[in-house]
Amino acid sequence: MNNGVFTTVITGVSVFVLGQIFVKSMLDPYISFKEHLGMVSAILLREQNKILSINAKSEVINEIKQASALLLSKSNAIPLYGMLATLRLLPRYKDVLKASWNLNLIASILEEGRNTTPKETYTTISNSLNAVGSKLGVVVTYRPS
């Protein structure tokens, strides 16, 4: 009788520990990355008017830079990222890298401010926004597709 109780307790503890290892090492980074994709979308939608009119304040610029950096760091924190991307649960890593590059491009254009040609700058920012949206699979503009 004692042997059965001992086995049950050890099995229960083992299942709990293995479950926690799975949750903390695999599931939490995945969820954190997906939440960050939502945050990137929210920033770009909320500040779309300021971004496209090249009239963003330094807080918005820093928020975009932070979003770009966190995008890469959170994707690197996910074990088996390549497998999850192959299963289409996550964007491909090279798409994440391109989206991050486009976010940095938007931030640097906004930092330059009015020193650029408005039409060319608007086109570049608009193309970069569309690239971020398509590479990450998130909504970044209020325009219907």
Phi, psi and omega per residue, in radians:
M1 nan -0.795 3.131
N2 -1.103 -0.610 -3.137
N3 -1.126 -0.701 3.125
G4 -1.161 -0.705 3.114
V5 -1.153 -0.763 3.129
F6 -1.050 -0.803 3.138
T7 -1.091 -0.731 3.129
T8 -1.103 -0.772 -3.141
V9 -1.134 -0.817 3.138
I10 -1.085 -0.749 3.121
T11 -1.107 -0.778 3.125
G12 -1.080 -0.772 3.117
V13 -1.135 -0.722 3.140
S14 -1.101 -0.770 3.124
V15 -1.106 -0.738 3.123
F16 -1.083 -0.820 -3.116
V17 -1.115 -0.795 3.129
L18 -1.122 -0.659 3.082
G19 -1.100 -0.734 3.116
Q20 -1.160 -0.675 3.090
I21 -1.076 -0.776 3.118
F22 -1.088 -0.814 -3.103
V23 -1.095 -0.827 -3.054
K24 -1.279 -0.579 -3.071
S25 -1.618 -0.476 -3.074
M26 -1.971 -0.918 -2.982
L27 -1.298 -0.758 -3.128
D28 -1.070 -0.810 3.099
P29 -1.108 -0.644 3.112
Y30 -1.092 -0.837 -3.136
I31 -1.124 -0.714 3.125
S32 -1.073 -0.729 3.121
F33 -1.129 -0.785 3.139
K34 -1.109 -0.671 3.074
E35 -1.110 -0.658 3.139
H36 -1.179 -0.623 3.059
L37 -1.037 -0.709 3.078
G38 -1.117 -0.662 3.127
M39 -1.164 -0.704 3.095
V40 -1.043 -0.807 3.109
S41 -1.045 -0.769 -3.118
A42 -1.104 -0.740 3.126
I43 -1.072 -0.852 -3.070
L44 -1.187 -0.604 3.086
L45 -1.262 -0.776 -3.092
R46 -1.116 -0.672 -3.061
E47 -1.814 0.272 -3.051
Q48 -0.972 -0.793 -3.117
N49 -1.072 -0.786 -3.139
K50 -1.189 -0.640 -3.136
I51 -1.173 -0.848 -3.087
L52 -1.242 -0.447 3.093
S53 -1.603 0.102 3.119
I54 0.935 0.810 -3.075
N55 -2.292 0.614 -3.087
A56 -1.505 2.500 3.093
K57 -1.415 2.942 -3.080
S58 -1.081 -0.519 3.118
E59 -1.106 -0.728 3.132
V60 -1.171 -0.746 3.127
I61 -1.060 -0.792 3.125
N62 -1.143 -0.616 3.103
E63 -1.130 -0.689 3.107
I64 -1.180 -0.740 3.097
K65 -1.078 -0.760 3.125
Q66 -1.088 -0.735 3.130
A67 -1.090 -0.692 3.123
S68 -1.117 -0.808 -3.127
A69 -1.156 -0.755 -3.138
L70 -1.165 -0.521 3.114
L71 -1.032 -0.812 3.136
L72 -1.242 -0.766 -3.084
S73 -1.163 -0.669 3.128
K74 -1.227 -0.578 3.095
S75 -1.223 -0.596 3.105
N76 -1.260 -0.333 -3.119
A77 -1.431 -0.153 -3.081
I78 -1.576 2.029 3.058
P79 -1.167 2.581 3.123
L80 1.023 0.626 -3.111
Y81 -1.007 -0.763 -3.116
G82 -1.035 -0.719 3.128
M83 -1.159 -0.747 3.122
L84 -1.146 -0.595 3.090
A85 -1.222 -0.658 3.097
T86 -1.108 -0.632 3.095
L87 -1.380 0.027 3.139
R88 1.108 0.490 3.035
L89 -1.501 -0.344 3.121
L90 -2.415 2.734 3.040
P91 -1.195 2.662 3.106
R92 -1.049 2.621 -3.075
Y93 -1.091 -0.674 -3.141
K94 -1.155 -0.509 3.061
D95 -1.241 -0.644 3.074
V96 -1.117 -0.728 3.122
L97 -1.104 -0.760 3.116
K98 -1.148 -0.696 3.111
A99 -1.121 -0.718 3.110
S100 -1.111 -0.712 3.102
W101 -1.074 -0.759 3.128
N102 -1.135 -0.658 3.072
L103 -1.102 -0.727 3.089
N104 -1.139 -0.648 3.095
L105 -1.096 -0.781 3.105
I106 -1.044 -0.797 -3.124
A107 -1.095 -0.716 -3.119
S108 -1.225 -0.622 3.073
I109 -1.136 -0.735 3.126
L110 -1.136 -0.573 3.099
E111 -1.165 -0.658 3.115
E112 -1.175 -0.500 3.065
G113 1.175 -2.276 -3.015
R114 -1.449 0.121 -3.125
N115 -1.402 0.083 -3.089
T116 -2.023 2.918 3.103
T117 -1.291 2.127 -3.022
P118 -0.994 -0.805 -3.074
K119 -1.151 -0.801 3.129
E120 -1.116 -0.722 -3.126
T121 -1.146 -0.770 3.112
Y122 -1.024 -0.794 -3.140
T123 -1.095 -0.771 3.134
T124 -1.085 -0.806 -3.136
I125 -1.138 -0.756 3.133
S126 -1.074 -0.775 3.099
N127 -1.106 -0.689 3.124
S128 -1.157 -0.721 3.085
L129 -1.054 -0.789 3.125
N130 -1.108 -0.667 3.117
A131 -1.129 -0.753 3.112
V132 -1.045 -0.809 -3.141
G133 -1.064 -0.784 -3.104
S134 -1.280 -0.657 -3.122
K135 -1.212 -0.632 -3.099
L136 -1.686 -0.220 -3.115
G137 1.231 0.641 3.130
V138 -2.156 2.811 3.106
V139 -1.474 2.206 -3.132
V140 -2.213 0.016 -3.133
T141 -2.536 2.679 3.120
Y142 -1.468 -0.085 3.123
R143 -1.194 2.347 3.074
P144 -1.202 2.533 -3.109
S145 -1.323 nan nan
